[in-house]
Amino acid sequence: MKITDIKTAVVAYHGKATLVRIDTDAGVTGFGEANPDAGAAAIVGLISELKSELIGEDPRNVEYLWEKLRRKHVFSGAQSGIFLIALSGIEMALWDLAAKAAGQPLYRMFGGKFRDRIRLYADCGDGDGPAGSPEGCAARARRMVAEGFTALKFDIDDLEHPAKFDAVNHTINGAELRSMVERVAAVRDAVGPDIDLCIDLHARYDVPSACRIASEMERFDLLWLEEPIPAENVEALKQIRMRSKTPLCVGENLYLRWGFRELFQSQGVDVVMPDVPKCGGLSESRKIAHLAEIYYIPFAPHLVSTPLGTMATCHVCGTVPNFLLLEWHALEERDVWDSYVHVPGGGPSIVEDGHITLPDAPGIGVELNLDGVRKNAVPGYGVFE
């Protein structure tokens, strides 16, 4: 079996999500997805450049092909960023293809599964209207719990807060902090003590601000406080972790197992959250999870992908022992999100009661709905042309 072509499509979701298709001379096709937070034009262009290095190769040699591309381009950015995001999309398509060729669900290719269902947390953003208000946050929390979710996440970093003194320096002030506390208190009161609650700060703050926020959050028994500061400075993260009982979750902006090594060795994190279609791909994410397990750190991937990338990530979550939770970010774009794949069994969505069930179909286990892809394709990129 040889690779004959690699094509892309770009669809509207969380910005622009890049889908990848790999064709072979055996008639087997694999699909993957690159994280949509990066520039689609750059990802599409890079995949087009890398295609010539994969044509004629056996797609079942997934790890070899991944390493071939990474090593060859180590001097042109293959450590992080756009290159790794593009490589993650390619690698996902290779795994889908290899599993289909073997007639096996993807989790079998990874040694089998620890669990049948993947527990999700609903990313609730800044709540229902009025957005950002305690009442709006409480309303959304109750709505998602009613849909079966047992874990929620809210954003409380408000760069447009009227009490801010500076547009660049985000050192927290008392009025901002009170607003944060009021929103989290409203959510906790709305859902009670048994719903896991996560709070995201999007790496906005400095160490003094993060310590103040983390301290105030202790009363709410959070599952985690997410990225109060950028994750690159592990010593700064450790300062926050030592000063508060609130667990810290970081990792969505780190790449490859090497990018996580110091984080684990220095024990600057309580929960790790690599983004699978961003940090290097499916195999790399499993390696990161296994490294985390050495330090008894739970694995809870960040995710902003379509159902294709989501289900592929579920196969990773199902095959590592230290999996905790997986992000589900499609609340605001649910109809578009659901339209991108054919749901196994013909249901309306792969998400049911706050969980996703691992499919037994070969490959990732969901097939793209090309009608949905074409309907929501971003103009100017084509659809697998």
C-alpha positions as CSV (number, residue, x, y, z in Angstrom):
1,M,0.0,0.0,0.0
2,K,1.4,3.4,-1.0
3,I,0.3,7.0,-0.4
4,T,-0.9,8.6,-3.7
5,D,-2.1,12.0,-2.6
6,I,-2.8,14.3,0.4
7,K,-5.5,16.9,0.3
8,T,-7.1,19.4,2.7
9,A,-10.4,21.1,3.4
10,V,-11.0,24.1,5.7
11,V,-14.3,24.4,7.6
12,A,-15.8,26.9,9.9
13,Y,-15.5,25.8,13.5
14,H,-13.8,27.7,16.3
15,G,-12.3,29.8,13.6
16,K,-11.0,27.6,10.7
17,A,-10.5,23.9,11.2
18,T,-8.2,22.1,8.7
19,L,-9.2,18.6,7.7
20,V,-6.7,16.2,6.0
21,R,-7.3,13.4,3.6
22,I,-4.7,10.8,2.6
23,D,-5.4,8.6,-0.4
24,T,-3.7,5.3,-1.3
25,D,-3.3,3.0,-4.3
26,A,-5.3,0.4,-2.4
27,G,-8.4,2.5,-2.3
28,V,-8.2,3.1,1.5
29,T,-8.5,6.7,2.7
30,G,-7.7,8.2,6.0
31,F,-8.9,11.5,7.5
32,G,-7.4,13.7,10.2
33,E,-7.7,17.2,11.6
34,A,-5.3,19.9,12.7
35,N,-6.1,22.2,15.6
36,P,-8.1,25.2,14.4
37,D,-6.5,27.8,16.7
38,A,-3.6,28.2,14.2
39,G,-3.8,29.9,10.8
40,A,-5.5,27.6,8.3
41,A,-3.6,29.2,5.4
42,A,-0.3,28.3,6.9
43,I,-1.3,24.8,7.8
44,V,-2.7,24.1,4.3
45,G,0.4,25.5,2.7
46,L,2.7,23.4,4.9
47,I,0.8,20.2,4.3
48,S,1.0,20.9,0.6
49,E,4.8,21.3,0.9
50,L,5.2,18.1,3.0
51,K,3.1,16.0,0.6
52,S,5.9,15.2,-1.7
53,E,7.9,13.6,1.1
54,L,5.0,11.2,1.8
55,I,3.9,10.2,-1.7
56,G,5.0,6.6,-2.3
57,E,5.4,5.7,1.4
58,D,3.5,3.0,3.1
59,P,0.9,4.9,5.3
60,R,0.9,2.1,7.9
61,N,4.4,3.1,9.0
62,V,2.9,5.9,11.0
63,E,5.6,6.4,13.6
64,Y,8.3,6.2,11.0
65,L,6.7,8.8,8.8
66,W,6.0,11.1,11.7
67,E,9.7,10.9,12.8
68,K,10.9,11.3,9.2
69,L,9.1,14.6,8.8
70,R,10.0,15.9,12.3
71,R,13.7,15.1,12.1
72,K,14.1,16.4,8.5
73,H,12.5,19.7,9.5
74,V,14.0,20.2,12.9
75,F,15.9,23.3,11.7
76,S,12.8,24.8,10.2
77,G,10.4,24.8,13.2
78,A,9.5,21.2,13.9
79,Q,9.7,21.7,17.6
80,S,6.4,23.6,18.1
81,G,3.8,25.8,16.5
82,I,2.4,25.6,13.0
83,F,4.7,22.7,11.9
84,L,3.6,20.5,14.8
85,I,-0.1,21.3,14.2
86,A,0.2,20.4,10.6
87,L,2.1,17.2,11.5
88,S,-0.6,16.3,14.0
89,G,-3.3,16.5,11.3
90,I,-1.2,14.3,9.0
91,E,-0.5,11.8,11.7
92,M,-4.2,11.5,12.7
93,A,-5.1,10.7,9.0
94,L,-2.3,8.1,8.9
95,W,-3.6,6.4,12.0
96,D,-7.1,6.4,10.6
97,L,-5.9,4.9,7.4
98,A,-3.7,2.3,9.1
99,A,-6.5,1.1,11.4
100,K,-8.9,0.9,8.4
101,A,-6.4,-1.2,6.5
102,A,-6.2,-3.5,9.5
103,G,-9.9,-3.6,9.9
104,Q,-9.6,-2.5,13.5
105,P,-10.9,0.4,15.6
106,L,-8.2,2.8,16.4
107,Y,-8.0,1.9,20.0
108,R,-7.0,-1.7,19.1
109,M,-4.0,-0.2,17.3
110,F,-3.0,1.4,20.6
111,G,-3.2,-1.9,22.6
112,G,-6.9,-1.9,23.5
113,K,-9.0,0.2,25.8
114,F,-9.3,0.9,29.5
115,R,-12.8,2.3,29.2
116,D,-15.8,2.2,26.8
117,R,-17.0,5.8,27.4
118,I,-15.1,9.0,27.5
119,R,-16.3,11.5,30.1
120,L,-16.5,15.1,28.9
121,Y,-16.5,18.4,30.6
122,A,-18.7,21.1,28.9
123,D,-16.8,24.3,28.2
124,C,-19.5,26.8,29.2
125,G,-17.5,30.0,28.2
126,D,-18.9,33.0,30.0
127,G,-22.4,31.6,30.4
128,D,-25.8,32.4,29.0
129,G,-27.1,36.0,28.6
130,P,-26.3,38.3,30.1
131,A,-22.9,36.8,29.3
132,G,-20.4,37.1,32.1
133,S,-23.0,37.7,34.8
134,P,-23.4,35.4,37.8
135,E,-27.0,34.8,36.7
136,G,-25.9,33.9,33.2
137,C,-23.2,31.5,34.4
138,A,-25.6,29.8,36.8
139,A,-28.2,29.4,34.0
140,R,-25.8,27.8,31.7
141,A,-24.4,25.5,34.4
142,R,-27.9,24.2,35.3
143,R,-28.6,23.7,31.6
144,M,-25.5,21.6,31.0
145,V,-26.0,19.5,34.1
146,A,-29.6,18.8,32.9
147,E,-28.1,17.5,29.6
148,G,-26.0,14.9,31.6
149,F,-22.7,16.6,32.1
150,T,-21.0,15.9,35.4
151,A,-18.1,18.4,34.8
152,L,-18.2,22.0,33.7
153,K,-15.6,24.7,32.8
154,F,-16.2,28.5,32.8
155,D,-14.0,31.4,31.7
156,I,-13.6,34.2,34.2
157,D,-10.8,36.2,32.6
158,D,-12.4,39.4,31.4
159,L,-10.0,41.7,29.5
160,E,-12.9,44.1,28.9
161,H,-13.8,44.5,32.6
162,P,-14.8,48.1,33.3
163,A,-12.6,48.2,36.4
164,K,-9.4,47.5,34.5
165,F,-6.8,50.2,34.7
166,D,-4.5,49.1,31.9
167,A,-5.1,47.4,28.5
168,V,-1.8,45.6,28.5
169,N,-0.8,44.8,32.2
170,H,-3.5,42.5,33.5
171,T,-2.5,42.5,37.2
172,I,-5.8,41.9,39.0
173,N,-7.5,44.5,41.1
174,G,-10.1,44.1,43.8
175,A,-13.2,44.8,41.7
176,E,-12.1,42.3,39.0
177,L,-11.4,39.7,41.6
178,R,-14.8,40.2,43.3
179,S,-16.5,39.7,39.9
180,M,-14.6,36.4,39.4
181,V,-15.6,35.2,42.8
182,E,-19.3,36.1,42.3
183,R,-19.5,34.2,39.1
184,V,-17.9,31.0,40.4
185,A,-20.0,31.2,43.6
186,A,-23.1,31.5,41.5
187,V,-22.2,28.4,39.5
188,R,-21.3,26.3,42.6
189,D,-24.5,27.3,44.2
190,A,-26.4,26.4,41.1
191,V,-25.0,22.9,40.6
192,G,-24.1,21.8,44.2
193,P,-20.9,20.2,45.5
194,D,-20.9,17.0,43.4
195,I,-20.4,18.5,39.9
196,D,-16.7,18.9,39.0
197,L,-16.0,22.6,38.3
198,C,-13.0,23.9,36.3
199,I,-12.1,27.6,35.8
200,D,-10.0,28.9,32.9
201,L,-7.8,32.0,33.0
202,H,-6.3,31.6,29.5
203,A,-2.7,32.3,30.7
204,R,-3.6,36.0,31.2
205,Y,-2.1,36.9,34.5
206,D,1.1,37.4,36.5
207,V,2.2,35.4,39.6
208,P,0.8,37.8,42.3
209,S,-2.6,37.9,40.5
210,A,-2.7,34.2,40.0
211,C,-2.0,33.6,43.7
212,R,-4.8,35.9,44.7
213,I,-7.2,34.2,42.3
214,A,-6.2,30.7,43.3
215,S,-6.5,31.5,47.0
216,E,-10.1,32.9,46.5
217,M,-11.0,29.8,44.5
218,E,-10.2,27.4,47.4
219,R,-13.6,27.7,48.9
220,F,-15.3,26.4,45.7
221,D,-13.4,23.0,45.6
222,L,-12.4,23.3,42.0
223,L,-11.2,20.3,40.0
224,W,-8.6,22.7,38.6
225,L,-7.7,26.3,37.8
226,E,-6.5,26.4,34.2
227,E,-3.4,28.2,33.0
228,P,-3.4,31.3,35.3
229,I,-0.1,32.2,33.8
230,P,1.7,31.0,30.6
231,A,3.0,27.5,31.0
232,E,6.6,28.1,29.8
233,N,7.9,29.2,33.2
234,V,7.7,26.1,35.4
235,E,9.3,27.8,38.4
236,A,6.6,30.5,38.3
237,L,3.9,27.8,38.1
238,K,5.4,26.1,41.2
239,Q,5.1,29.4,43.2
240,I,1.4,29.4,42.5
241,R,1.0,25.7,43.3
242,M,2.9,26.0,46.6
243,R,0.8,29.0,47.8
244,S,-2.7,27.5,47.2
245,K,-4.6,24.3,47.6
246,T,-6.4,24.9,44.3
247,P,-5.1,22.4,41.7
248,L,-3.4,23.8,38.5
249,C,-4.0,22.5,35.0
250,V,-1.7,23.5,32.2
251,G,-0.4,22.2,28.8
252,E,-2.5,23.3,25.9
253,N,0.3,25.4,24.5
254,L,3.1,23.0,25.0
255,Y,4.4,20.7,22.2
256,L,5.9,17.2,22.1
257,R,7.0,15.1,25.1
258,W,10.1,17.3,25.4
259,G,7.9,20.3,26.0
260,F,6.3,18.6,28.9
261,R,9.4,17.1,30.5
262,E,10.4,20.0,32.8
263,L,6.8,20.5,33.8
264,F,6.6,16.9,35.1
265,Q,10.1,16.7,36.6
266,S,9.6,20.0,38.5
267,Q,6.1,19.0,39.5
268,G,4.7,22.4,38.5
269,V,1.2,21.0,37.6
270,D,-1.6,18.9,39.1
271,V,-3.4,18.0,35.9
272,V,-1.9,18.1,32.3
273,M,-3.9,19.1,29.3
274,P,-2.1,18.6,25.9
275,D,-4.2,19.4,22.8
276,V,-4.0,16.1,20.8
277,P,-4.4,17.6,17.3
278,K,-1.8,20.3,18.2
279,C,1.0,18.9,20.4
280,G,2.2,16.3,18.0
281,G,-0.6,13.9,17.3
282,L,-2.2,10.7,18.7
283,S,0.9,8.7,19.5
284,E,2.8,11.7,20.9
285,S,-0.2,12.5,23.2
286,R,-0.2,8.9,24.5
287,K,3.6,9.2,25.3
288,I,2.9,12.5,27.1
289,A,0.1,10.7,29.1
290,H,2.5,7.9,30.0
291,L,5.2,10.4,31.2
292,A,2.5,12.1,33.3
293,E,1.6,8.8,34.8
294,I,5.2,8.4,36.2
295,Y,4.5,11.4,38.3
296,Y,0.9,10.4,39.1
297,I,-0.6,13.3,37.2
298,P,-4.0,13.0,35.6
299,F,-4.4,13.4,31.8
300,A,-7.3,15.7,30.7
301,P,-6.8,16.9,27.1
302,H,-7.7,20.3,25.9
303,L,-9.8,20.1,22.7
304,V,-11.5,22.5,20.2
305,S,-11.9,20.2,17.3
306,T,-14.7,19.0,15.1
307,P,-16.3,15.6,15.8
308,L,-13.5,14.0,13.7
309,G,-10.7,15.3,15.8
310,T,-12.8,14.8,18.9
311,M,-13.4,11.1,18.3
312,A,-9.7,10.5,17.4
313,T,-8.8,12.1,20.7
314,C,-11.3,9.8,22.5
315,H,-9.3,6.8,21.2
316,V,-6.2,8.3,23.0
317,C,-8.3,8.9,26.2
318,G,-9.6,5.4,26.1
319,T,-6.2,3.8,25.9
320,V,-4.3,5.5,28.7
321,P,-4.8,4.6,32.4
322,N,-4.6,8.1,33.9
323,F,-7.3,9.8,31.7
324,L,-9.5,12.1,33.8
325,L,-11.7,14.3,31.5
326,L,-11.9,15.5,27.9
327,E,-13.0,19.0,26.9
328,W,-16.1,19.5,24.8
329,H,-16.2,23.0,23.3
330,A,-19.1,23.0,20.8
331,L,-21.9,24.4,22.9
332,E,-22.1,27.7,21.0
333,E,-21.8,26.0,17.6
334,R,-23.6,22.7,18.2
335,D,-25.6,22.3,15.0
336,V,-22.5,23.1,12.8
337,W,-20.3,20.8,14.9
338,D,-22.7,17.8,14.7
339,S,-23.1,18.3,10.9
340,Y,-19.5,17.3,10.1
341,V,-19.7,13.6,10.6
342,H,-22.1,10.7,10.2
343,V,-23.0,9.5,13.7
344,P,-22.6,5.7,14.3
345,G,-26.1,4.2,14.7
346,G,-27.7,7.3,13.0
347,G,-28.0,9.3,16.2
348,P,-28.0,13.1,16.3
349,S,-24.6,13.5,17.9
350,I,-21.6,11.5,19.1
351,V,-22.1,13.3,22.5
352,E,-24.8,11.6,24.7
353,D,-25.3,12.3,28.4
354,G,-22.0,14.1,28.7
355,H,-20.0,11.2,27.3
356,I,-18.7,9.8,24.0
357,T,-18.8,6.1,23.4
358,L,-15.8,4.6,21.6
359,P,-16.9,3.0,18.3
360,D,-15.9,-0.4,17.1
361,A,-15.9,0.6,13.4
362,P,-12.4,0.5,11.7
363,G,-10.3,3.6,12.0
364,I,-11.4,6.6,14.0
365,G,-14.9,5.3,13.8
366,V,-16.8,8.3,12.3
367,E,-16.9,9.2,8.7
368,L,-17.0,12.8,7.4
369,N,-20.4,14.1,6.2
370,L,-19.3,15.8,3.0
371,D,-22.5,17.6,2.8
372,G,-21.8,19.3,6.1
373,V,-18.2,19.9,5.1
374,R,-19.2,21.6,1.8
375,K,-21.9,23.6,3.5
376,N,-19.6,25.1,6.0
377,A,-16.4,25.1,3.9
378,V,-14.4,28.3,4.2
379,P,-14.2,30.0,0.7
380,G,-10.9,30.0,-1.1
381,Y,-9.5,26.6,0.2
382,G,-11.5,24.1,-1.7
383,V,-12.8,20.7,-0.4
384,F,-10.2,18.0,-0.8
385,E,-9.3,19.3,-4.3
